[in-house]
Amino acid sequence: MKKYDVAVIGGGFAGCAAALAAAREGVNVLLVEKSNALGGAPVNCLVNPFMPFSTKINGVRTELSQGLFTTICDRLRKHGAMLYDTLHEEGLKYVLSQMMEEAGVDLLYHAYIFRAEKEEGKIKSISVATKKGEMKIEADYFVDASGDAQLTYLAGCPTILGRPEDSLCQPMTLCFRLGNVDVEKFIKSNKRMQAAYKKSLAKGAFLNPREDILFFRTPIHNVLHFNTTRVVKKNPTDPEDVTAAELLARKQVYEIYDFMKKNADGLEDSFLMMTAAEIGVRESRMVVGEYVLTEKDCRAFTKFDDSVAACNYDIDIHNPEGSGTSHYYFPEGEYYTIPYRSLIPQNMDNLLVAGRCISSDHGAQASYRIMPTVCSIGEAAGVAIALAAKSNKSVREISVSELQKTLKNNGAFIGI
Ligand SMILES: Cc1cc2nc3c(=O)[nH]c(=O)nc-3n(C[C@H](O)[C@H](O)[C@H](O)COP(=O)(O)OP(=O)(O)OC[C@H]3O[C@@H](n4cnc5c(N)ncnc54)[C@H](O)[C@@H]3O)c2cc1C
């Protein structure tokens, strides 16, 4: 395999935006993904819809994720794969792979990164497990958009897991879809169903500790999306824990569907259409980088000098121990920004991190982890890594003002 200027690990929103943004700056890019398509959590874990990402600035409603995120949404709409804020994952897979082709990004699917080879503060190459065995990938620069900070961890840079007191992460959730639902009838019976659910939960009737049944409409007629299973106190980076979580969550899917058939209307002809290919991980490792973005920074609406993205999604913490979800909603007009330093892992000159695993604490991650924001973070990482690659500089040495200017010129909103 040829050597690349930049290799991006992980084809979720963050990795896709990073690969596209870097290629647009003229470097050659390889995007490595363990599954068979692009999109990450919305594709592998059926996550949907886009959580809110706008606020009023000087009286004008402003989207805090623009740039490549806007382009992706426009393309989804063109393909009939987006309705309001919900997306259709098949459309997303197609749109993203088309964009990669147009941008000249090379793709490597079915490749699972398991080792990083380092030399003097730099990653020299990475190794991926493939059907033909181990494959080595060489690049001058890398972006870790694996969600789990997998490359950063393998390279030996510091990371943390979950919240500081006990390393517990937000719960994992196996999303599922029901087909052939009379959606209007179901929604009319929602209040009654939720009340019955609460009663049964209090009696200890469920394996699932979640406080209510969370569902969403989808762009597909008669199909409902459920983000309602909850597996707590498992480590999302431990394969034995994740296996146990998958097994438990599947039991929860069946228990909740059985319950709904008895306690809600509109499910008479319904069927369990699909569960996600993978249990969804809200939170796992986070890098300890040049700057650790904190919940306190977010609540103070901090605007950093080296801002590269902006966010105002609520600090949305699904209880890592059981029932309940806590929220801190940002007042209208307020938002915080994400500093470039939170994308820079310690002790490594040619690596940036993008997506839900940037350098932050548990509380801040609970806010910026949403799809629109990780896409903006990915775009920033892509431009930054290209600037480093083109000038042969360390990721710490690039001009932040040039990075910010380029992002703005490309239509991104960076909050300052
Ligand atoms: C259950 C659940 C519900 C959520 N609900 C919402 C919601 O309603 N709205 C919203 O906006 N956000 C929601 N989120 C958050 C959001 O979906 C994610 O935080 C976001 O999509 C993460 O994007 P990412 O690109 O950082 O990581 P990911 O999307 O996880 O992408 C990482 C990619 O890296 C690949 N990868 C991982 N390890 C390796 C490896 N070793 N080798 C090769 N490839 C690898 C993965 O296959 C994946 O494609 C939810 C998350 C979960 C789990």
The ligand as a Gaussian input file, in Angstrom:
#p B3LYP/6-31G(d) Opt

LIG

0 1
 C      -27.365000       5.504000      21.774000
 C      -26.881000       6.827000      21.297000
 C      -27.799000       7.821000      21.018000
 C      -27.367000       9.041000      20.549000
 N      -28.308000       9.971000      20.184000
 C      -27.926000      11.042000      19.480000
 C      -28.901000      11.850000      18.848000
 O      -30.106000      11.604000      18.948000
 N      -28.466000      12.914000      18.127000
 C      -27.138000      13.227000      17.987000
 O      -26.832000      14.194000      17.287000
 N      -26.192000      12.456000      18.567000
 C      -26.553000      11.366000      19.291000
 N      -25.605000      10.549000      19.836000
 C      -24.186000      10.928000      19.788000
 C      -23.539000      10.743000      18.423000
 O      -24.210000       9.769000      17.650000
 C      -22.066000      10.307000      18.531000
 O      -21.428000      10.891000      19.633000
 C      -21.327000      10.742000      17.263000
 O      -22.004000      10.212000      16.125000
 C      -19.885000      10.267000      17.337000
 O      -19.244000      10.536000      16.111000
 P      -17.705000      10.176000      15.908000
 O      -17.427000      10.414000      14.481000
 O      -16.915000      10.876000      16.943000
 O      -17.617000       8.632000      16.274000
 P      -18.354000       7.386000      15.590000
 O      -19.580000       7.805000      14.898000
 O      -18.456000       6.362000      16.665000
 O      -17.325000       6.916000      14.487000
 C      -16.166000       6.187000      14.806000
 C      -15.882000       5.267000      13.649000
 O      -14.635000       4.615000      13.884000
 C      -14.748000       3.248000      13.564000
 N      -13.776000       2.536000      14.402000
 C      -13.813000       2.414000      15.747000
 N      -12.778000       1.678000      16.181000
 C      -12.069000       1.337000      15.076000
 C      -10.904000       0.567000      14.879000
 N      -10.245000       0.005000      15.912000
 N      -10.453000       0.399000      13.609000
 C      -11.119000       0.953000      12.567000
 N      -12.229000       1.698000      12.700000
 C      -12.699000       1.891000      13.936000
 C      -16.183000       2.900000      13.890000
 O      -16.648000       1.782000      13.169000
 C      -16.916000       4.175000      13.504000
 O      -17.402000       4.147000      12.190000
 C      -25.994000       9.312000      20.367000
 C      -25.055000       8.304000      20.654000
 C      -25.500000       7.073000      21.109000
 C      -24.499000       6.005000      21.343000

